């Protein structure tokens, strides 16, 4: 019985997963497998960023690739034209992507649901067109080549293993941050907006401010992934950050389980590995991929880990506590009147 409780302990499960991730490079002997492992970590970071906007706040965003591209281009341009170290360009790129999230969030405040998705899709396309028509600064469709690799205490970043462990550390830190957001007042306000925006506003929550903050955090996290991607591949172009990438990241969050934090990470692993497993079926790969996605959404409409998320909404729990207090007060008043008579 004790062993079963230990196995069910989420901290133990997380420790086992982290241990497996730490020793994974030992069993990945080829460069292509290590490349896939690095991409998995990048997509985990991206999916966690979208989780803040979609899973926690309920903002349906289709411009996550634009945040991703903003981080990549800012870091690459600062490194190429100004010779700045990656460790300096990384926070600058993240902040710029976060500010870009604010710029997108402000005009989108008056829209919700499908209209918000269309608005964010438009912003994503505008960003891509700006990259294409950026002249010699962005080099247009030719992209930015020869992006320098990071340098950190003599570590060899041409080795994919080094990049893997750096990204693993960053992904774990971001996972812990996103995991703890719902436990704060800020996070509960975001969940209240997700559950019922009108009721949240009635309760005194400044919904506009919190929605913009959610976009900013989502963009900041995506900007971190973009900066790492640019200095890992050493070449970026506008074709890297297109609408399809936003759809892929969105699918990762939905299939894994929106609102579960661990779900988007699982979705990132599945949807990064799955296309590689289907390479033998080149002609039918996208068809099989699409069928798997459709079947998963039919069997698990809330995602693979969606059924694990038994957390009640913040508004329901708050209103429940108010009802309990009212019932308790009425019962106390009734007993007092009975005693008086």
DRENDO-1510 file (C-alpha; in Angstrom, 1 decimal, always signed):
<recs>
REC; n; res; u; v; w
REC; 1; UNK; +0.0; +0.0; +0.0 .
REC; 2; UNK; +2.8; +2.4; +0.9 .
REC; 3; UNK; +4.6; +1.6; -2.4 .
REC; 4; UNK; +1.4; +2.4; -4.3 .
REC; 5; UNK; +1.1; +5.7; -2.6 .
REC; 6; UNK; +4.7; +6.5; -3.4 .
REC; 7; UNK; +4.1; +5.7; -7.0 .
REC; 8; UNK; +1.0; +7.9; -7.1 .
REC; 9; UNK; +2.9; +10.8; -5.6 .
REC; 10; UNK; +3.3; +13.4; -8.3 .
REC; 11; UNK; +6.6; +14.6; -6.8 .
REC; 12; UNK; +8.0; +11.1; -7.2 .
REC; 13; UNK; +6.6; +10.9; -10.8 .
REC; 14; UNK; +8.2; +14.2; -11.6 .
REC; 15; UNK; +11.5; +13.1; -10.2 .
REC; 16; UNK; +11.5; +9.9; -12.3 .
REC; 17; UNK; +10.7; +11.9; -15.4 .
REC; 18; UNK; +13.4; +14.4; -14.7 .
REC; 19; UNK; +15.9; +11.5; -14.1 .
REC; 20; UNK; +15.0; +9.9; -17.4 .
REC; 21; UNK; +15.4; +13.2; -19.2 .
REC; 22; UNK; +18.8; +13.7; -17.6 .
REC; 23; UNK; +20.1; +10.3; -18.6 .
REC; 24; UNK; +18.4; +10.3; -22.1 .
REC; 25; UNK; +21.5; +11.6; -24.0 .
REC; 26; UNK; +23.4; +8.5; -22.9 .
REC; 27; UNK; +21.1; +6.3; -25.0 .
REC; 28; UNK; +20.8; +8.8; -27.9 .
REC; 29; UNK; +23.9; +7.9; -29.8 .
REC; 30; UNK; +23.2; +9.7; -33.1 .
REC; 31; UNK; +23.2; +13.4; -33.9 .
REC; 32; UNK; +19.7; +13.1; -35.4 .
REC; 33; UNK; +18.2; +11.7; -32.2 .
REC; 34; UNK; +19.9; +14.4; -30.1 .
REC; 35; UNK; +18.5; +17.0; -32.5 .
REC; 36; UNK; +15.0; +15.6; -31.9 .
REC; 37; UNK; +15.6; +15.7; -28.2 .
REC; 38; UNK; +16.6; +19.4; -28.4 .
REC; 39; UNK; +13.5; +20.2; -30.5 .
REC; 40; UNK; +11.3; +18.5; -27.9 .
REC; 41; UNK; +12.6; +20.8; -25.2 .
REC; 42; UNK; +12.1; +23.8; -27.4 .
REC; 43; UNK; +8.5; +22.8; -28.1 .
REC; 44; UNK; +7.9; +22.1; -24.4 .
REC; 45; UNK; +9.0; +25.7; -23.6 .
REC; 46; UNK; +6.7; +27.0; -26.4 .
REC; 47; UNK; +3.7; +25.0; -25.3 .
REC; 48; UNK; +4.2; +26.1; -21.7 .
REC; 49; UNK; +4.1; +29.7; -22.9 .
REC; 50; UNK; +0.9; +29.2; -24.8 .
REC; 51; UNK; -0.5; +27.4; -21.7 .
REC; 52; UNK; -0.4; +30.7; -19.8 .
REC; 53; UNK; -2.6; +32.4; -22.4 .
REC; 54; UNK; -4.9; +29.5; -23.4 .
REC; 55; UNK; -4.9; +27.0; -20.5 .
REC; 56; UNK; -4.9; +29.4; -17.6 .
REC; 57; UNK; -6.5; +32.5; -19.0 .
REC; 58; UNK; -8.6; +31.1; -21.8 .
REC; 59; UNK; -7.2; +33.4; -24.5 .
REC; 60; UNK; -7.3; +31.6; -27.9 .
REC; 61; UNK; -4.1; +32.8; -29.5 .
REC; 62; UNK; -2.8; +32.0; -33.0 .
REC; 63; UNK; +0.2; +34.2; -33.1 .
REC; 64; UNK; +2.5; +32.2; -30.9 .
REC; 65; UNK; +4.9; +31.7; -33.8 .
REC; 66; UNK; +5.2; +35.5; -34.0 .
REC; 67; UNK; +6.4; +35.7; -30.4 .
REC; 68; UNK; +8.8; +32.8; -31.2 .
REC; 69; UNK; +10.1; +34.7; -34.2 .
REC; 70; UNK; +10.5; +37.9; -32.3 .
REC; 71; UNK; +12.8; +36.3; -29.8 .
REC; 72; UNK; +14.8; +34.6; -32.5 .
REC; 73; UNK; +15.2; +37.7; -34.7 .
REC; 74; UNK; +16.0; +40.1; -31.8 .
REC; 75; UNK; +18.7; +37.8; -30.4 .
REC; 76; UNK; +20.2; +37.1; -33.8 .
REC; 77; UNK; +20.2; +40.7; -34.9 .
REC; 78; UNK; +21.9; +41.9; -31.7 .
REC; 79; UNK; +24.5; +39.1; -32.0 .
REC; 80; UNK; +25.3; +39.7; -35.7 .
REC; 81; UNK; +25.2; +43.5; -35.9 .
REC; 82; UNK; +26.4; +44.5; -32.4 .
REC; 83; UNK; +28.4; +41.5; -31.5 .
REC; 84; UNK; +26.6; +41.0; -28.2 .
REC; 85; UNK; +26.9; +37.8; -26.2 .
REC; 86; UNK; +24.0; +35.4; -26.3 .
REC; 87; UNK; +23.6; +35.6; -22.6 .
REC; 88; UNK; +23.0; +39.4; -23.0 .
REC; 89; UNK; +20.7; +39.0; -26.1 .
REC; 90; UNK; +18.6; +36.3; -24.4 .
REC; 91; UNK; +16.9; +38.5; -21.8 .
REC; 92; UNK; +16.6; +41.4; -24.3 .
REC; 93; UNK; +14.9; +39.1; -26.8 .
REC; 94; UNK; +12.5; +37.7; -24.1 .
REC; 95; UNK; +11.6; +41.2; -23.0 .
REC; 96; UNK; +11.0; +42.3; -26.6 .
REC; 97; UNK; +8.8; +39.3; -27.2 .
REC; 98; UNK; +6.9; +40.1; -24.0 .
REC; 99; UNK; +6.4; +43.7; -25.1 .
REC; 100; UNK; +5.2; +42.4; -28.5 .
REC; 101; UNK; +2.6; +40.4; -26.5 .
REC; 102; UNK; +1.5; +43.6; -24.8 .
REC; 103; UNK; +1.1; +45.3; -28.2 .
REC; 104; UNK; -1.0; +42.4; -29.5 .
REC; 105; UNK; -3.0; +42.1; -26.2 .
REC; 106; UNK; -4.1; +45.8; -26.1 .
REC; 107; UNK; -6.0; +45.9; -29.4 .
REC; 108; UNK; -7.3; +42.4; -28.9 .
REC; 109; UNK; -9.0; +43.3; -25.5 .
REC; 110; UNK; -12.3; +44.0; -27.2 .
REC; 111; UNK; -12.5; +40.6; -28.8 .
REC; 112; UNK; -13.1; +37.1; -27.4 .
REC; 113; UNK; -13.2; +33.6; -28.6 .
REC; 114; UNK; -13.1; +33.1; -32.4 .
REC; 115; UNK; -12.7; +36.8; -33.0 .
REC; 116; UNK; -9.7; +36.9; -30.8 .
REC; 117; UNK; -8.2; +33.9; -32.7 .
REC; 118; UNK; -8.7; +35.7; -36.0 .
REC; 119; UNK; -7.2; +38.9; -34.6 .
REC; 120; UNK; -4.1; +37.2; -33.3 .
REC; 121; UNK; -3.8; +35.3; -36.6 .
REC; 122; UNK; -3.7; +38.6; -38.4 .
REC; 123; UNK; -1.0; +40.0; -36.1 .
REC; 124; UNK; +1.1; +36.8; -36.8 .
REC; 125; UNK; +0.8; +37.4; -40.5 .
REC; 126; UNK; +1.7; +41.1; -40.2 .
REC; 127; UNK; +4.9; +40.1; -38.3 .
REC; 128; UNK; +5.9; +37.6; -41.0 .
REC; 129; UNK; +5.4; +40.2; -43.7 .
REC; 130; UNK; +7.5; +42.6; -41.8 .
REC; 131; UNK; +10.3; +40.1; -41.7 .
REC; 132; UNK; +10.0; +39.4; -45.4 .
REC; 133; UNK; +10.1; +43.2; -46.2 .
REC; 134; UNK; +12.7; +44.1; -43.7 .
REC; 135; UNK; +15.3; +45.0; -46.3 .
REC; 136; UNK; +18.9; +44.4; -45.4 .
REC; 137; UNK; +18.2; +44.4; -41.7 .
REC; 138; UNK; +16.3; +41.1; -41.7 .
REC; 139; UNK; +17.5; +40.1; -45.2 .
REC; 140; UNK; +14.0; +39.2; -46.2 .
REC; 141; UNK; +13.4; +35.7; -47.4 .
REC; 142; UNK; +17.1; +35.0; -47.5 .
REC; 143; UNK; +17.1; +34.9; -43.7 .
REC; 144; UNK; +20.0; +35.5; -41.3 .
REC; 145; UNK; +22.9; +33.1; -41.6 .
REC; 146; UNK; +26.0; +32.7; -39.5 .
REC; 147; UNK; +24.3; +33.3; -36.1 .
REC; 148; UNK; +27.1; +32.8; -33.5 .
REC; 149; UNK; +26.7; +30.0; -31.0 .
REC; 150; UNK; +26.6; +30.7; -27.2 .
REC; 151; UNK; +29.9; +30.8; -25.3 .
REC; 152; UNK; +29.7; +29.9; -21.6 .
REC; 153; UNK; +32.8; +29.0; -19.5 .
REC; 154; UNK; +34.4; +27.1; -22.3 .
REC; 155; UNK; +31.4; +24.8; -22.9 .
REC; 156; UNK; +31.2; +23.4; -26.4 .
REC; 157; UNK; +27.9; +24.5; -27.8 .
REC; 158; UNK; +28.6; +22.8; -31.1 .
REC; 159; UNK; +27.9; +19.6; -29.1 .
REC; 160; UNK; +24.1; +19.0; -29.0 .
REC; 161; UNK; +24.4; +17.4; -25.6 .
REC; 162; UNK; +25.5; +20.7; -24.1 .
REC; 163; UNK; +22.6; +22.5; -25.7 .
REC; 164; UNK; +20.3; +19.7; -24.5 .
REC; 165; UNK; +21.2; +20.1; -20.8 .
REC; 166; UNK; +21.0; +23.9; -20.9 .
REC; 167; UNK; +17.6; +23.7; -22.5 .
REC; 168; UNK; +16.5; +21.0; -20.0 .
REC; 169; UNK; +17.4; +23.3; -17.1 .
REC; 170; UNK; +15.5; +26.2; -18.7 .
REC; 171; UNK; +12.5; +24.1; -19.5 .
REC; 172; UNK; +12.3; +22.8; -15.9 .
REC; 173; UNK; +12.5; +26.3; -14.5 .
REC; 174; UNK; +9.8; +27.6; -16.8 .
REC; 175; UNK; +7.6; +24.5; -16.0 .
REC; 176; UNK; +7.9; +25.3; -12.2 .
REC; 177; UNK; +7.0; +28.9; -12.8 .
REC; 178; UNK; +3.9; +28.1; -14.9 .
REC; 179; UNK; +3.0; +25.3; -12.5 .
REC; 180; UNK; +2.9; +27.8; -9.6 .
REC; 181; UNK; +1.1; +30.6; -11.4 .
REC; 182; UNK; -2.4; +29.2; -10.5 .
REC; 183; UNK; -1.4; +29.1; -6.8 .
REC; 184; UNK; -1.0; +32.9; -6.7 .
REC; 185; UNK; -3.6; +35.6; -6.6 .
REC; 186; UNK; -2.5; +36.6; -10.1 .
REC; 187; UNK; -3.1; +33.1; -11.3 .
REC; 188; UNK; -6.5; +32.8; -9.6 .
REC; 189; UNK; -7.5; +36.0; -11.3 .
REC; 190; UNK; -6.5; +34.6; -14.7 .
REC; 191; UNK; -8.5; +31.5; -14.0 .
REC; 192; UNK; -11.5; +33.5; -13.0 .
REC; 193; UNK; -11.3; +35.3; -16.3 .
REC; 194; UNK; -11.1; +32.0; -18.1 .
REC; 195; UNK; -14.1; +30.6; -16.3 .
REC; 196; UNK; -16.4; +33.7; -16.6 .
REC; 197; UNK; -14.9; +37.1; -17.6 .
REC; 198; UNK; -18.1; +39.0; -16.8 .
REC; 199; UNK; -18.3; +37.5; -13.3 .
REC; 200; UNK; -14.6; +38.2; -12.7 .
REC; 201; UNK; -15.1; +41.8; -13.7 .
REC; 202; UNK; -18.1; +42.1; -11.4 .
REC; 203; UNK; -15.9; +40.8; -8.5 .
REC; 204; UNK; -13.5; +43.7; -9.1 .
REC; 205; UNK; -10.8; +41.9; -11.2 .
REC; 206; UNK; -9.4; +44.3; -13.8 .
REC; 207; UNK; -9.7; +41.8; -16.7 .
REC; 208; UNK; -8.1; +44.0; -19.3 .
REC; 209; UNK; -4.9; +44.4; -17.3 .
REC; 210; UNK; -4.7; +40.7; -16.5 .
REC; 211; UNK; -5.3; +39.6; -20.1 .
REC; 212; UNK; -2.5; +41.9; -21.3 .
REC; 213; UNK; -0.2; +40.4; -18.6 .
REC; 214; UNK; -1.1; +36.9; -19.8 .
REC; 215; UNK; -0.2; +37.8; -23.4 .
REC; 216; UNK; +3.1; +39.4; -22.1 .
REC; 217; UNK; +4.1; +36.3; -20.1 .
REC; 218; UNK; +3.2; +34.0; -23.0 .
REC; 219; UNK; +5.3; +36.1; -25.4 .
REC; 220; UNK; +8.2; +36.3; -23.0 .
REC; 221; UNK; +8.4; +32.5; -22.6 .
REC; 222; UNK; +8.1; +32.0; -26.4 .
REC; 223; UNK; +10.9; +34.7; -26.9 .
REC; 224; UNK; +13.2; +32.6; -24.7 .
REC; 225; UNK; +12.6; +29.6; -26.9 .
REC; 226; UNK; +13.1; +31.7; -30.0 .
REC; 227; UNK; +16.5; +33.0; -28.8 .
REC; 228; UNK; +17.7; +29.5; -28.1 .
REC; 229; UNK; +16.5; +28.2; -31.4 .
REC; 230; UNK; +18.3; +30.9; -33.4 .
REC; 231; UNK; +21.6; +30.3; -31.8 .
REC; 232; UNK; +21.1; +26.5; -32.0 .
REC; 233; UNK; +20.3; +26.3; -35.8 .
REC; 234; UNK; +22.5; +29.3; -36.6 .
REC; 235; UNK; +20.1; +30.3; -39.4 .
REC; 236; UNK; +16.6; +31.7; -39.3 .
REC; 237; UNK; +14.2; +33.0; -42.0 .
REC; 238; UNK; +10.6; +34.2; -42.1 .
REC; 239; UNK; +9.5; +30.7; -43.3 .
REC; 240; UNK; +10.5; +29.3; -39.9 .
REC; 241; UNK; +7.8; +31.2; -38.0 .
REC; 242; UNK; +4.6; +30.8; -40.0 .
REC; 243; UNK; +1.0; +30.1; -39.2 .
REC; 244; UNK; +1.6; +26.3; -39.3 .
REC; 245; UNK; +3.9; +26.6; -36.3 .
REC; 246; UNK; +1.3; +28.4; -34.3 .
REC; 247; UNK; -1.2; +25.6; -35.1 .
REC; 248; UNK; +1.4; +22.9; -34.2 .
REC; 249; UNK; +2.0; +24.5; -30.8 .
REC; 250; UNK; -1.8; +24.9; -30.2 .
REC; 251; UNK; -2.3; +21.3; -31.1 .
REC; 252; UNK; +0.4; +20.3; -28.6 .
REC; 253; UNK; -1.5; +22.1; -25.8 .
REC; 254; UNK; -4.9; +20.8; -26.8 .
REC; 255; UNK; -3.9; +17.1; -27.2 .
REC; 256; UNK; -1.8; +17.1; -24.0 .
REC; 257; UNK; -4.5; +18.8; -22.0 .
REC; 258; UNK; -5.1; +22.5; -21.7 .
REC; 259; UNK; -5.1; +23.7; -18.2 .
REC; 260; UNK; -2.9; +20.9; -16.8 .
REC; 261; UNK; +0.7; +22.3; -17.3 .
REC; 262; UNK; +2.0; +18.8; -17.6 .
REC; 263; UNK; -0.3; +18.2; -20.5 .
REC; 264; UNK; +1.2; +20.7; -23.0 .
REC; 265; UNK; +4.7; +19.2; -22.2 .
REC; 266; UNK; +3.4; +15.7; -23.0 .
REC; 267; UNK; +1.8; +17.0; -26.2 .
REC; 268; UNK; +5.1; +18.6; -27.2 .
REC; 269; UNK; +6.8; +15.2; -26.8 .
REC; 270; UNK; +4.2; +13.3; -28.7 .
REC; 271; UNK; +3.9; +15.8; -31.6 .
REC; 272; UNK; +7.6; +16.2; -32.0 .
REC; 273; UNK; +8.3; +12.4; -32.0 .
REC; 274; UNK; +5.3; +11.4; -34.1 .
REC; 275; UNK; +6.3; +13.0; -37.4 .
REC; 276; UNK; +9.7; +11.4; -37.1 .
REC; 277; UNK; +8.2; +7.9; -36.6 .
REC; 278; UNK; +6.0; +8.4; -39.7 .
REC; 279; UNK; +8.9; +9.3; -42.0 .
REC; 280; UNK; +8.7; +5.8; -43.5 .
REC; 281; UNK; +5.3; +6.7; -44.8 .
REC; 282; UNK; +6.3; +9.9; -46.6 .
REC; 283; UNK; +3.3; +10.0; -48.9 .
REC; 284; UNK; +0.8; +9.3; -46.2 .
REC; 285; UNK; +2.5; +10.9; -43.2 .
REC; 286; UNK; +0.4; +14.0; -42.9 .
REC; 287; UNK; -2.8; +11.9; -43.4 .
REC; 288; UNK; -1.9; +9.5; -40.6 .
REC; 289; UNK; -0.8; +12.4; -38.4 .
REC; 290; UNK; -4.2; +14.2; -39.0 .
REC; 291; UNK; -6.1; +11.0; -38.3 .
REC; 292; UNK; -4.3; +10.4; -35.0 .
REC; 293; UNK; -5.0; +14.0; -33.9 .
REC; 294; UNK; -8.7; +13.7; -34.8 .
REC; 295; UNK; -9.1; +10.3; -33.0 .
REC; 296; UNK; -7.3; +11.7; -29.9 .
REC; 297; UNK; -9.6; +14.7; -29.8 .
REC; 298; UNK; -12.6; +12.4; -30.1 .
REC; 299; UNK; -11.5; +10.0; -27.4 .
REC; 300; UNK; -10.0; +12.7; -25.1 .
REC; 301; UNK; -11.7; +16.0; -25.9 .
REC; 302; UNK; -10.0; +17.6; -22.9 .
REC; 303; UNK; -6.6; +16.2; -23.8 .
REC; 304; UNK; -4.6; +13.2; -22.6 .
REC; 305; UNK; -4.2; +14.6; -19.2 .
REC; 306; UNK; -7.3; +16.6; -19.2 .
REC; 307; UNK; -9.2; +14.1; -17.0 .
REC; 308; UNK; -6.5; +14.3; -14.4 .
REC; 309; UNK; -7.2; +18.0; -13.9 .
REC; 310; UNK; -9.9; +17.9; -11.2 .
REC; 311; UNK; -9.4; +21.5; -10.1 .
REC; 312; UNK; -12.6; +23.3; -9.7 .
REC; 313; UNK; -12.9; +26.8; -11.1 .
REC; 314; UNK; -11.8; +29.7; -9.0 .
REC; 315; UNK; -15.2; +31.3; -9.3 .
REC; 316; UNK; -17.0; +28.2; -8.2 .
REC; 317; UNK; -14.9; +27.7; -5.2 .
REC; 318; UNK; -15.2; +31.3; -4.2 .
REC; 319; UNK; -19.0; +31.4; -4.7 .
REC; 320; UNK; -19.2; +28.1; -2.8 .
REC; 321; UNK; -17.4; +29.5; +0.2 .
REC; 322; UNK; -19.8; +32.6; +0.2 .
REC; 323; UNK; -22.8; +30.2; +0.1 .
REC; 324; UNK; -21.4; +28.2; +3.0 .
REC; 325; UNK; -20.9; +31.3; +5.1 .
REC; 326; UNK; -24.5; +32.5; +4.2 .
REC; 327; UNK; -26.0; +29.1; +5.1 .
REC; 328; UNK; -24.0; +29.0; +8.3 .
REC; 329; UNK; -25.2; +32.5; +9.2 .
REC; 330; UNK; -28.8; +31.7; +8.5 .
REC; 331; UNK; -28.7; +28.5; +10.6 .
REC; 332; UNK; -27.1; +30.5; +13.5 .
REC; 333; UNK; -29.8; +33.2; +13.2 .
REC; 334; UNK; -32.5; +30.5; +13.1 .
REC; 335; UNK; -31.2; +28.8; +16.2 .
REC; 336; UNK; -31.1; +32.2; +18.1 .
REC; 337; UNK; -34.7; +32.9; +17.2 .
REC; 338; UNK; -35.8; +29.5; +18.3 .
REC; 339; UNK; -34.0; +30.0; +21.6 .
REC; 340; UNK; -35.7; +33.4; +22.1 .
REC; 341; UNK; -39.2; +32.0; +21.6 .
</recs>
